[in-house]
Amino acid sequence: MNYDRILIRYGEMSTKGRNRSKFTNKMKSNIKRLLADDRIQVEAQRDRMFIYLNGASFHEVKEQLLHVSGIQSFSPVVKTSQDLDEMKEAALELMKRAMIGTTTFKVETRRADKTFPLDTHALNHEIGGHVLRGTENLTVDVHHPDLTLVVEVRQEAVYLSCESYPGAGGLPAGAAGKAVLLLSGGLDSPVAGYMMMKRGVEIEAVHFFSPPYTSERAKQKVIDLADVLTKYGGHVRLHIVPFTHIQETIHKQVPENYTMTSTRRMMMRIADRIREQTGALAIVTGESLGQVASQTMESMAAINDVTNTPVLRPLIASDKLDIMEVARKIGTHDISILPYEDCCTIFTPAAPKTRPRTEKVQYFESFLDFEPLIEQAIRDTETIMLPKKETEIDDLL
């Protein structure tokens, strides 16, 4: 017996009221985009979603679904009619396939259709007894079973499964609006992007690229990081901003201990323009309070001075070990630690100002009009939509 469908449970989305369909439709479209298999069909219902495999491999689909934001859990299921004999035979076949290494089990019936003639206790008894008679070395343990056979009796059909897998939880990416993510090549910003996607945010990523000080490998590293984020349910548009001229100008114009602050301010100004162009509502950064000189309260206040747009910092209270743990879990850690420098690590002053004063950095910047440089950088920005339809990327090695 092969699984022909997957049942998806919504979790947090179940608490939504009249706008629940907005969330379920978004998750449906995210799943269809992620799976990209013409054989697979996705059906969204009010309290459940079904993926019809139509011959596609469950194990391949499973690996992709584990990452999708909005899914609380999912189970491969077999569908039967409400005929008791058909239910019992399907249950026995499922258990025979899944019971390797199993010595105890229980049946857990959920009777959504209250008109079904047998109550949950009677159904547990009937199906459990049939399984026991058809197998060897298997006993019932209702408290701590090795395997649980779930039987859901609904009006349209009965669904049986003995496997359940956790999803990413949260809300489907794109259901809660759009934000611009400042994406460097480090550990923090991809994790920040993941956390926002998990809260339903669609990401427009912005990366600042400063050749010849930063290499094509550094650029490819960021493309790879953005591509990993697409596994969590949504596409990501990556804007690669040429930043060399602006950085060189800051280095010549601004006193050394204030160059880091001014650099971050120019990044924020450019990100805010891209936010306006793309219809995003906020800017997201990977900043963690006190982690580096530019992430003190005073530094963030001076950097925020250039915009009235909300700046979201999901990692603000996280320490580095916590961030690294999440990076490993989501698959960005090994890419982030590749030794290719981004523009944040070049022109780094020996003693950056940790408590910069906003009026001072404004004064230093006032001697040159940065606006033409910002406009030129935005005009020359390269935009890449991920995931790419053609997965092959030029080999840069």
C-alpha positions as CSV (number, residue, x, y, z in Angstrom):
1,M,0.0,0.0,0.0
2,N,1.4,3.4,-1.0
3,Y,0.5,6.7,0.5
4,D,-1.6,8.7,-2.0
5,R,-2.0,11.9,-0.1
6,I,-0.6,14.0,2.8
7,L,-2.7,15.7,5.4
8,I,-1.4,19.0,6.7
9,R,-2.5,20.5,10.0
10,Y,-2.5,24.3,10.4
11,G,-1.5,24.9,14.0
12,E,-1.4,28.7,14.7
13,M,-3.4,29.5,11.5
14,S,-6.4,27.7,13.1
15,T,-6.8,30.6,15.5
16,K,-7.5,33.0,12.7
17,G,-11.1,34.1,12.2
18,R,-12.6,35.5,9.0
19,N,-9.3,36.0,7.3
20,R,-8.2,32.4,7.7
21,S,-8.6,31.8,4.0
22,K,-6.0,34.5,3.3
23,F,-3.4,32.5,5.3
24,T,-4.4,29.1,3.9
25,N,-4.4,30.3,0.3
26,K,-0.9,31.8,0.8
27,M,0.4,28.5,2.2
28,K,-1.2,26.6,-0.6
29,S,0.6,28.8,-3.2
30,N,3.9,28.5,-1.3
31,I,3.7,24.7,-1.2
32,K,2.8,24.5,-4.9
33,R,5.8,26.8,-5.8
34,L,8.1,24.8,-3.6
35,L,7.2,21.4,-4.8
36,A,7.0,22.4,-8.5
37,D,5.7,19.0,-9.6
38,D,2.8,19.0,-12.2
39,R,1.6,15.7,-10.7
40,I,0.9,17.1,-7.3
41,Q,-2.3,18.8,-6.4
42,V,-3.0,20.9,-3.3
43,E,-6.5,21.3,-1.8
44,A,-7.0,23.8,1.0
45,Q,-9.9,23.3,3.4
46,R,-11.0,25.4,6.4
47,D,-9.2,23.2,9.0
48,R,-7.0,21.0,6.9
49,M,-5.0,20.9,3.7
50,F,-4.4,17.9,1.5
51,I,-1.6,17.2,-0.9
52,Y,-2.5,14.6,-3.6
53,L,0.7,12.9,-4.6
54,N,-0.6,11.2,-7.8
55,G,2.6,9.0,-8.0
56,A,5.1,11.5,-6.7
57,S,7.5,10.3,-4.0
58,F,6.3,10.9,-0.5
59,H,9.8,10.8,0.9
60,E,11.0,13.6,-1.5
61,V,7.9,15.7,-0.7
62,K,8.4,15.1,3.0
63,E,11.9,16.6,3.0
64,Q,10.6,19.8,1.5
65,L,7.5,20.2,3.7
66,L,9.6,20.0,6.9
67,H,10.7,23.6,6.3
68,V,7.5,25.3,5.2
69,S,6.3,28.1,7.5
70,G,2.7,27.7,8.6
71,I,2.6,23.9,8.8
72,Q,2.3,22.7,12.4
73,S,2.5,19.0,11.4
74,F,1.7,16.7,8.5
75,S,1.0,13.0,8.0
76,P,0.9,10.7,5.0
77,V,-2.5,9.2,5.0
78,V,-4.6,6.5,3.3
79,K,-8.2,7.3,2.5
80,T,-11.0,4.8,2.8
81,S,-14.8,4.9,2.9
82,Q,-16.7,4.6,6.1
83,D,-17.0,0.9,5.6
84,L,-15.6,-0.7,8.7
85,D,-14.1,-3.7,7.0
86,E,-12.3,-1.4,4.5
87,M,-11.0,0.7,7.4
88,K,-9.7,-2.4,9.3
89,E,-7.9,-3.8,6.3
90,A,-6.2,-0.4,5.5
91,A,-5.2,-0.2,9.2
92,L,-3.6,-3.6,9.1
93,E,-1.6,-2.9,5.9
94,L,-0.3,0.4,7.4
95,M,0.8,-1.2,10.6
96,K,2.5,-4.1,8.8
97,R,4.6,-1.6,6.8
98,A,5.4,0.7,9.7
99,M,5.9,-1.7,12.6
100,I,9.5,-2.6,12.0
101,G,11.2,-2.5,15.4
102,T,7.8,-1.8,17.1
103,T,6.5,-3.9,19.9
104,T,3.6,-1.7,21.2
105,F,0.9,0.4,19.6
106,K,-2.4,2.1,20.2
107,V,-5.3,3.2,18.0
108,E,-6.4,6.8,18.4
109,T,-9.7,7.6,16.8
110,R,-11.0,11.1,16.1
111,R,-14.6,11.0,15.1
112,A,-15.4,14.4,13.5
113,D,-18.5,12.8,11.9
114,K,-20.7,12.2,15.0
115,T,-23.3,10.3,12.9
116,F,-20.9,7.4,12.5
117,P,-22.6,4.5,14.3
118,L,-19.5,3.5,16.4
119,D,-18.1,5.8,19.1
120,T,-14.3,6.3,19.4
121,H,-13.9,3.6,22.1
122,A,-15.7,1.0,19.9
123,L,-13.7,2.0,16.9
124,N,-10.4,1.7,18.8
125,H,-11.4,-1.8,19.9
126,E,-12.5,-3.0,16.5
127,I,-9.5,-1.7,14.6
128,G,-7.0,-2.5,17.3
129,G,-8.3,-6.1,17.6
130,H,-8.0,-6.6,13.9
131,V,-4.4,-5.4,13.9
132,L,-3.5,-7.7,16.8
133,R,-5.1,-10.7,15.0
134,G,-3.2,-10.0,11.8
135,T,0.3,-9.4,13.3
136,E,2.7,-11.1,15.7
137,N,4.7,-9.9,18.7
138,L,2.6,-6.7,19.0
139,T,0.8,-5.6,22.1
140,V,-1.3,-2.6,23.1
141,D,0.1,0.2,25.3
142,V,-2.3,3.1,25.5
143,H,0.1,5.3,27.6
144,H,3.5,5.0,25.9
145,P,3.1,3.2,22.6
146,D,6.0,2.8,20.1
147,L,3.5,3.6,17.3
148,T,0.1,5.4,17.2
149,L,-2.4,4.5,14.5
150,V,-4.5,7.6,14.0
151,V,-8.0,7.1,12.5
152,E,-9.9,10.3,11.5
153,V,-13.6,9.7,10.7
154,R,-15.0,12.6,8.7
155,Q,-18.2,13.0,6.7
156,E,-16.5,12.7,3.3
157,A,-14.1,9.8,4.1
158,V,-11.9,8.1,6.7
159,Y,-8.2,8.9,6.9
160,L,-5.6,6.6,8.5
161,S,-2.0,7.2,9.3
162,C,0.7,6.0,11.7
163,E,3.3,8.7,10.9
164,S,3.4,12.3,11.9
165,Y,6.1,14.9,11.2
166,P,6.6,18.4,12.7
167,G,6.4,21.4,10.4
168,A,8.1,24.7,10.9
169,G,5.1,26.3,12.6
170,G,4.4,30.0,12.5
171,L,2.6,31.6,9.6
172,P,3.0,31.1,5.8
173,A,5.6,33.4,4.3
174,G,4.0,36.4,2.6
175,A,0.7,36.3,4.6
176,A,1.8,39.2,6.9
177,G,3.2,41.7,4.4
178,K,6.6,42.4,2.9
179,A,9.9,43.7,4.3
180,V,13.3,44.4,3.1
181,L,16.1,42.3,4.7
182,L,19.7,43.6,4.9
183,L,21.4,40.4,3.9
184,S,25.2,40.2,4.5
185,G,27.2,37.1,4.1
186,G,27.4,36.5,7.8
187,L,25.6,34.3,10.3
188,D,23.0,36.7,11.7
189,S,21.1,38.2,8.8
190,P,19.9,34.9,7.2
191,V,18.6,33.8,10.6
192,A,16.8,37.1,10.9
193,G,15.3,36.6,7.5
194,Y,14.2,33.1,8.4
195,M,12.5,34.3,11.6
196,M,10.6,36.9,9.8
197,M,9.5,34.5,7.1
198,K,8.3,32.2,9.9
199,R,6.1,35.1,11.1
200,G,4.5,35.4,7.6
201,V,6.7,38.1,6.1
202,E,7.7,38.0,2.4
203,I,11.4,39.0,2.0
204,E,13.0,41.4,-0.4
205,A,16.7,40.9,0.3
206,V,19.3,43.7,-0.2
207,H,23.0,43.0,-0.3
208,F,25.8,45.6,-0.7
209,F,28.6,44.5,-3.0
210,S,31.9,46.4,-3.2
211,P,34.2,45.0,-5.9
212,P,37.1,44.8,-6.2
213,Y,37.3,44.7,-2.4
214,T,34.8,41.9,-2.3
215,S,34.9,39.0,-4.7
216,E,32.4,37.2,-6.9
217,R,32.6,34.3,-4.5
218,A,31.3,36.6,-1.8
219,K,28.4,37.6,-4.1
220,Q,27.7,33.9,-4.8
221,K,27.7,33.1,-1.1
222,V,24.9,35.6,-0.6
223,I,22.9,34.2,-3.5
224,D,23.3,30.8,-1.9
225,L,22.1,32.1,1.4
226,A,19.0,33.7,-0.1
227,D,18.3,30.5,-2.0
228,V,18.3,28.5,1.2
229,L,15.7,30.9,2.6
230,T,13.3,30.0,-0.2
231,K,12.9,26.6,1.3
232,Y,10.8,28.1,4.0
233,G,7.8,28.7,1.8
234,G,8.3,31.8,-0.3
235,H,10.4,33.2,-3.1
236,V,13.0,35.8,-2.3
237,R,14.0,38.7,-4.6
238,L,17.7,39.6,-4.0
239,H,18.8,43.1,-4.8
240,I,22.6,43.4,-5.2
241,V,23.6,47.0,-4.7
242,P,27.0,48.3,-6.0
243,F,28.5,50.0,-3.0
244,T,32.1,50.6,-3.8
245,H,32.0,54.3,-4.7
246,I,29.9,55.1,-1.6
247,Q,32.3,53.3,0.7
248,E,35.3,54.9,-0.8
249,T,33.7,58.3,-0.5
250,I,32.8,57.7,3.2
251,H,36.4,56.6,3.9
252,K,37.7,59.9,2.4
253,Q,35.1,62.2,3.9
254,V,34.2,61.0,7.3
255,P,36.6,60.7,10.3
256,E,37.8,57.1,10.7
257,N,36.0,56.3,14.0
258,Y,32.7,57.4,12.4
259,T,33.0,55.6,9.1
260,M,31.2,52.5,10.3
261,T,28.2,54.5,11.5
262,S,28.0,56.5,8.2
263,T,28.3,53.3,6.2
264,R,25.3,51.8,8.0
265,R,23.4,55.0,7.5
266,M,23.9,54.9,3.7
267,M,22.9,51.3,3.6
268,M,19.7,52.1,5.5
269,R,18.9,55.0,3.1
270,I,19.3,52.7,0.1
271,A,17.3,49.9,1.7
272,D,14.5,52.4,2.4
273,R,14.4,53.5,-1.3
274,I,14.2,49.9,-2.4
275,R,11.5,49.3,0.2
276,E,9.5,52.1,-1.4
277,Q,10.0,50.7,-4.9
278,T,8.9,47.2,-3.9
279,G,6.0,48.1,-1.7
280,A,7.5,46.7,1.5
281,L,6.4,48.0,4.9
282,A,9.5,47.6,7.0
283,I,13.3,47.0,7.1
284,V,14.8,43.9,8.8
285,T,18.3,43.6,10.1
286,G,20.3,40.9,11.8
287,E,21.5,43.1,14.6
288,S,22.0,41.7,18.1
289,L,22.3,44.3,20.9
290,G,25.9,44.9,21.9
291,Q,27.4,42.2,19.6
292,V,29.6,44.6,17.7
293,A,30.4,48.3,17.7
294,S,27.6,49.2,15.3
295,Q,25.0,47.4,17.4
296,T,25.0,49.5,20.6
297,M,21.9,51.4,21.5
298,E,23.6,54.7,20.5
299,S,24.8,53.3,17.2
300,M,21.3,52.0,16.3
301,A,19.8,55.3,17.2
302,A,22.2,57.2,14.9
303,I,21.6,54.7,12.1
304,N,17.9,54.8,12.4
305,D,18.0,58.6,12.2
306,V,17.9,58.4,8.3
307,T,14.5,56.7,8.1
308,N,11.0,56.8,9.6
309,T,10.4,53.3,8.4
310,P,9.9,50.6,11.1
311,V,13.2,48.7,11.5
312,L,12.6,45.1,12.8
313,R,15.4,43.3,14.6
314,P,14.3,39.8,15.4
315,L,17.7,38.8,16.9
316,I,18.0,41.8,19.2
317,A,18.1,39.8,22.4
318,S,19.8,36.7,21.0
319,D,23.4,35.8,21.8
320,K,25.8,34.4,19.2
321,L,25.5,30.7,20.3
322,D,21.7,30.9,19.9
323,I,22.0,32.4,16.5
324,M,24.6,29.8,15.4
325,E,22.3,27.0,16.6
326,V,19.4,28.3,14.4
327,A,21.7,28.8,11.5
328,R,22.7,25.1,11.7
329,K,19.1,24.1,11.9
330,I,18.0,26.1,8.8
331,G,21.0,25.2,6.7
332,T,22.8,28.6,6.4
333,H,25.6,28.0,8.9
334,D,28.1,26.3,6.6
335,I,27.6,28.8,3.9
336,S,27.9,31.8,6.2
337,I,31.3,30.7,7.6
338,L,32.9,30.5,4.1
339,P,35.9,32.8,4.1
340,Y,34.7,35.3,1.6
341,E,34.5,38.9,3.0
342,D,31.5,41.1,2.5
343,C,31.5,44.9,2.4
344,C,30.9,45.2,6.2
345,T,34.3,43.8,6.9
346,I,36.3,46.1,4.6
347,F,37.5,49.6,5.6
348,T,36.8,48.6,9.2
349,P,38.3,51.2,11.5
350,A,40.7,50.2,14.2
351,A,38.7,51.9,16.9
352,P,35.1,52.4,15.7
353,K,32.9,54.7,17.7
354,T,30.7,52.6,20.0
355,R,28.6,55.6,21.2
356,P,28.3,57.8,18.1
357,R,26.4,61.0,18.4
358,T,23.8,61.6,15.7
359,E,24.5,65.3,15.3
360,K,28.2,64.6,14.8
361,V,27.7,62.0,12.0
362,Q,25.2,64.4,10.4
363,Y,27.8,67.1,10.5
364,F,30.5,64.9,8.9
365,E,28.2,63.9,6.1
366,S,27.0,67.4,5.4
367,F,30.2,68.3,3.5
368,L,29.2,66.1,0.6
369,D,25.9,65.4,-1.1
370,F,25.5,61.7,-1.0
371,E,22.2,61.7,-2.9
372,P,23.6,61.4,-6.4
373,L,25.7,58.4,-5.3
374,I,22.7,56.8,-3.7
375,E,20.6,57.3,-6.8
376,Q,23.3,55.9,-9.1
377,A,23.8,52.8,-6.8
378,I,20.0,52.1,-7.0
379,R,20.0,52.5,-10.8
380,D,22.8,50.0,-11.1
381,T,21.3,47.4,-8.7
382,E,21.1,43.9,-10.0
383,T,18.0,42.0,-9.1
384,I,17.8,38.2,-8.9
385,M,14.6,36.2,-8.3
386,L,15.1,33.0,-6.2
387,P,14.7,30.1,-6.5
388,K,15.8,30.2,-10.1
389,K,14.0,28.1,-12.6
390,E,17.3,26.9,-13.8
391,T,19.1,25.6,-10.8
392,E,22.5,25.4,-12.5
393,I,24.7,28.3,-11.4
394,D,28.0,29.1,-13.0
395,D,30.9,27.4,-11.3
396,L,33.1,30.1,-9.7
397,L,35.8,27.8,-8.4
